[in-house]
Amino acid sequence: MLNTFGQRLAQLLTARQMTQGEFARALGASPAFISDMIRGVKKPGADFLSRLAVQFQVSLDWLLLGQGTLEGASSIDGEWFRIVVLRVELARLAAQGHVEALRLVDELMGRSTPQIPVTPEREMLLGQLAKANEKSALISGLYNGFFTHPDPTMRAREVLSAALVHFQSNHSDPLAAMVAAHTSTNKE
């Protein structure tokens, strides 16, 4: 996924099929400065960002925050996409007769009172839904990040490459790792 400004800047260069030198010349900057920004060593100023947005018609929301797409259109609302994915997965499990999924559907539809405390069966169901949620965040991020790539073949390759990097990298948040360890310890 394109998690940093530098990664999104590199994606912009790829989308515009430009070298760092060509890109730097078009913006009146040095190639070293562009390289430093891609590597995360330096951050751009407001004037540079303004020139960048005008010269290359790039969305600053996408470039700075990773929201929407390169040109600014929000192809997929990531949060809404995750909400839909979770409900689809829950509905799939309920349709298969998963008892805890059926209970949760009833709760979410307002047909029963929420279950307190959470049972081990509910914990297992929530674990399954968490996997679907993680997958949906990756999918919507990759979709939005590469939606505007001009070459469909290269776009597909870039998505595959980014997905591989995501699954092969060890980028876990220490707090998330502690929560996951605690959850797995409580399941045993």
C-alpha positions as CSV (number, residue, x, y, z in Angstrom):
1,M,0.0,0.0,0.0
2,L,1.1,3.6,-0.5
3,N,1.5,4.6,3.1
4,T,3.9,7.5,2.8
5,F,4.2,10.7,1.0
6,G,7.4,9.4,-0.7
7,Q,5.7,6.3,-1.9
8,R,2.9,8.3,-3.4
9,L,5.4,10.8,-5.0
10,A,7.2,7.8,-6.6
11,Q,3.8,6.6,-7.8
12,L,3.1,10.0,-9.4
13,L,6.4,9.8,-11.3
14,T,5.5,6.3,-12.5
15,A,2.0,7.5,-13.5
16,R,3.5,10.4,-15.5
17,Q,6.2,8.2,-16.9
18,M,9.0,10.6,-15.8
19,T,12.4,10.2,-14.3
20,Q,13.3,12.1,-11.1
21,G,15.4,14.4,-13.2
22,E,12.6,15.3,-15.6
23,F,10.2,15.7,-12.8
24,A,12.6,18.0,-10.9
25,R,13.2,20.2,-13.9
26,A,9.4,20.6,-14.5
27,L,9.1,21.8,-11.0
28,G,12.2,23.9,-10.7
29,A,13.7,21.6,-8.1
30,S,16.9,19.5,-7.9
31,P,16.8,15.8,-8.6
32,A,18.4,15.3,-5.2
33,F,15.5,17.0,-3.5
34,I,13.0,14.8,-5.3
35,S,15.0,11.7,-4.3
36,D,15.2,12.9,-0.7
37,M,11.4,13.4,-0.6
38,I,10.8,9.9,-2.1
39,R,13.1,8.4,0.5
40,G,11.4,10.4,3.3
41,V,14.5,12.4,4.2
42,K,12.9,15.8,3.3
43,K,9.4,17.2,3.3
44,P,8.0,19.6,0.7
45,G,7.0,23.1,1.4
46,A,3.8,24.9,0.6
47,D,5.2,26.5,-2.6
48,F,6.5,23.2,-3.9
49,L,3.2,21.5,-3.2
50,S,1.3,24.3,-5.0
51,R,3.5,24.0,-8.1
52,L,3.1,20.2,-8.0
53,A,-0.7,20.4,-7.8
54,V,-0.9,22.9,-10.7
55,Q,1.8,21.4,-12.9
56,F,0.7,17.7,-12.6
57,Q,-3.0,18.1,-11.7
58,V,-2.4,15.9,-8.7
59,S,-4.7,15.8,-5.6
60,L,-2.9,17.0,-2.6
61,D,-5.3,15.0,-0.4
62,W,-4.0,11.9,-2.1
63,L,-0.4,13.0,-2.1
64,L,-0.2,14.1,1.5
65,L,-2.8,11.9,3.2
66,G,-3.4,9.0,0.8
67,Q,-7.1,9.9,0.5
68,G,-8.9,9.5,-2.8
69,T,-7.0,9.0,-6.0
70,L,-4.1,10.7,-7.7
71,E,-6.4,13.0,-9.6
72,G,-8.6,13.6,-6.6
73,A,-11.6,11.4,-7.3
74,S,-12.4,9.1,-4.5
75,S,-12.9,5.9,-6.3
76,I,-13.7,3.9,-3.2
77,D,-14.6,5.3,0.2
78,G,-12.3,3.0,2.2
79,E,-14.3,3.2,5.4
80,W,-17.6,2.5,3.6
81,F,-16.0,-0.3,1.7
82,R,-14.8,-1.9,5.0
83,I,-18.3,-1.6,6.4
84,V,-19.8,-3.4,3.4
85,V,-17.1,-6.1,3.4
86,L,-17.7,-6.8,7.1
87,R,-21.5,-7.1,6.6
88,V,-21.1,-9.3,3.5
89,E,-18.8,-11.6,5.4
90,L,-21.2,-11.7,8.4
91,A,-24.1,-12.4,6.1
92,R,-22.1,-15.2,4.3
93,L,-21.4,-16.9,7.7
94,A,-25.0,-16.4,8.8
95,A,-26.3,-17.9,5.6
96,Q,-24.1,-20.9,6.2
97,G,-25.9,-21.4,9.6
98,H,-23.0,-20.1,11.8
99,V,-24.9,-19.7,15.1
100,E,-22.9,-16.8,16.5
101,A,-23.1,-15.0,13.1
102,L,-26.9,-15.4,13.2
103,R,-26.9,-13.9,16.8
104,L,-24.8,-11.0,15.7
105,V,-27.0,-10.3,12.7
106,D,-30.0,-10.2,15.0
107,E,-28.2,-7.7,17.3
108,L,-27.1,-5.5,14.5
109,M,-30.6,-5.5,13.0
110,G,-32.0,-4.5,16.4
111,R,-33.9,-7.8,16.9
112,S,-32.1,-8.7,20.1
113,T,-30.1,-7.2,22.9
114,P,-26.3,-7.1,22.4
115,Q,-24.4,-10.0,24.0
116,I,-22.5,-9.0,27.2
117,P,-20.0,-10.3,28.1
118,V,-18.5,-11.5,24.9
119,T,-18.4,-15.3,24.7
120,P,-15.5,-17.3,23.3
121,E,-17.7,-18.1,20.3
122,R,-18.2,-14.4,19.7
123,E,-14.4,-13.8,20.0
124,M,-13.8,-16.4,17.3
125,L,-16.4,-14.8,15.0
126,L,-14.9,-11.4,15.6
127,G,-11.5,-12.8,14.7
128,Q,-12.9,-14.1,11.4
129,L,-14.4,-10.7,10.7
130,A,-11.1,-8.9,11.6
131,K,-9.4,-10.9,8.8
132,A,-12.0,-9.7,6.3
133,N,-11.6,-6.1,7.6
134,E,-7.8,-6.3,7.2
135,K,-8.2,-7.6,3.6
136,S,-10.7,-4.9,2.7
137,A,-8.5,-2.1,3.9
138,L,-5.7,-3.4,1.7
139,I,-8.0,-3.9,-1.3
140,S,-9.5,-0.4,-1.1
141,G,-6.1,1.2,-0.5
142,L,-4.5,-0.6,-3.5
143,Y,-7.5,0.2,-5.7
144,N,-7.4,3.9,-4.9
145,G,-3.7,4.1,-5.0
146,F,-3.4,2.6,-8.5
147,F,-6.7,3.5,-10.0
148,T,-5.4,6.2,-12.3
149,H,-2.3,4.4,-13.5
150,P,-2.3,5.0,-17.3
151,D,-1.2,1.4,-18.4
152,P,-3.6,-1.3,-17.3
153,T,-1.0,-4.0,-17.5
154,M,1.5,-2.0,-15.4
155,R,-1.3,-1.1,-13.0
156,A,-2.0,-4.7,-12.4
157,R,1.7,-5.5,-11.9
158,E,2.1,-2.5,-9.5
159,V,-0.9,-3.7,-7.4
160,L,0.5,-7.2,-7.3
161,S,3.9,-5.9,-6.3
162,A,2.4,-3.6,-3.6
163,A,0.3,-6.5,-2.2
164,L,3.4,-8.8,-2.1
165,V,5.3,-6.1,-0.2
166,H,2.5,-5.7,2.2
167,F,2.3,-9.4,3.0
168,Q,6.1,-9.9,3.1
169,S,7.0,-6.8,5.2
170,N,7.2,-6.9,8.9
171,H,5.4,-3.6,9.6
172,S,3.2,-4.5,12.5
173,D,2.3,-1.8,15.0
174,P,3.7,-2.7,18.4
175,L,0.3,-2.0,20.0
176,A,-1.6,-4.0,17.4
177,A,0.9,-6.9,18.0
178,M,0.3,-6.8,21.8
179,V,-3.5,-6.8,21.2
180,A,-3.2,-9.7,18.8
181,A,-1.0,-11.6,21.3
182,H,-3.5,-10.9,24.1
183,T,-6.4,-12.1,21.9
184,S,-4.6,-15.3,20.9
185,T,-3.6,-16.0,24.5
186,N,-7.2,-15.6,25.6
187,K,-8.4,-18.0,22.9
188,E,-6.1,-20.8,24.0
